[in-house]
């Protein structure tokens, strides 16, 4: 798969003995996760999802031979912590001057003078707001208007003004 995949949810622990699983959805409306069929995992397996109750779902693996529901707890346990991904093309195009955080990955990061600092390798969000990882050197900067005043996805770059505390001092 050459297309960029976006993590849409993570399979949690089994629920009961019939193969049901808890699923943590990262969509604004958790129920909308099922709309992204097929969801894939990092191994390329394809899944469909049907919500049963709350965050509990019945997963169906989609194979060339057809669809097969996950029906027992042992099989469900093996799926714990599997990420469910959707291709970037499954999302609507953003409005003018909007973008998806996933679209930032791979953009050049430049300083205010135009000097290339590296490339955005990842966007992290551990609950305190997103941050950009710029490689090489693994520079981490908060993704705020102050630290990243310019985002130009079409031109393929961002302008980064890292806070002093994030830059190694000589």
Helices and strands as residue ranges (DSSP letters): E 5-15, E 20-25, G 30-36, E 39-40, E 46-53, E 56-63, E 66-69, H 73-78, E 83-87, G 88-90, G 101-104, E 108-110, E 116-125, E 130-135, E 139-142, E 150-152, E 157-159, G 164-166
